[in-house]
Amino acid sequence: MGYWEEVRDVVLKGVDMAVEGVKDGAAKAVEKGKDGVTYTQLKTNLFVEHRKLQTILADLGDHTRDLYREKKDIFSDPVITEIMGKLTKVEDECKRLESEIQKLGFETKK
């Protein structure tokens, strides 16, 4: 198991623990009615995107480490470019979901 795979596993365990926090937030959201349902769905989508983000970052770390060890150019590698494109899309989606949650008047933990 590579270093970044271990990091990904640790982070995913942390995300699973955070899901428990979402359950508490969902209970509060239900009290607020219709916005609560929307909040719960947005929060779920945000956690799914965070999981994607962690996987992409782990892949980026593994591939970068391999290129560094082989003393290859990291910036011209097509796999790095592809991974960075995926990373940017997922980050943008996370930001969009967070802004929608804030529009509803719910806090997002940083």
Secondary structure in CASP SS format (residue, H / E / C, confidence):
PFRMAT SS
TARGET T0000
AUTHOR 0000-0000-0000
METHOD secondary structure of the structure
MODEL  1
M C 1.00
G C 1.00
Y H 1.00
W H 1.00
E H 1.00
E H 1.00
V H 1.00
R H 1.00
D H 1.00
V H 1.00
V H 1.00
L H 1.00
K H 1.00
G H 1.00
V H 1.00
D H 1.00
M H 1.00
A H 1.00
V H 1.00
E H 1.00
G H 1.00
V H 1.00
K H 1.00
D H 1.00
G H 1.00
A H 1.00
A H 1.00
K H 1.00
A H 1.00
V H 1.00
E H 1.00
K C 1.00
G C 1.00
K H 1.00
D H 1.00
G H 1.00
V H 1.00
T H 1.00
Y H 1.00
T H 1.00
Q H 1.00
L H 1.00
K H 1.00
T H 1.00
N H 1.00
L H 1.00
F H 1.00
V H 1.00
E H 1.00
H H 1.00
R H 1.00
K H 1.00
L H 1.00
Q H 1.00
T H 1.00
I H 1.00
L H 1.00
A H 1.00
D H 1.00
L H 1.00
G H 1.00
D H 1.00
H H 1.00
T H 1.00
R H 1.00
D H 1.00
L H 1.00
Y H 1.00
R H 1.00
E C 1.00
K C 1.00
K C 1.00
D C 1.00
I C 1.00
F C 1.00
S C 1.00
D C 1.00
P H 1.00
V H 1.00
I H 1.00
T H 1.00
E H 1.00
I H 1.00
M H 1.00
G H 1.00
K H 1.00
L H 1.00
T H 1.00
K H 1.00
V H 1.00
E H 1.00
D H 1.00
E H 1.00
C H 1.00
K H 1.00
R H 1.00
L H 1.00
E H 1.00
S H 1.00
E H 1.00
I H 1.00
Q H 1.00
K H 1.00
L C 1.00
G C 1.00
F C 1.00
E C 1.00
T C 1.00
K C 1.00
K C 1.00
END
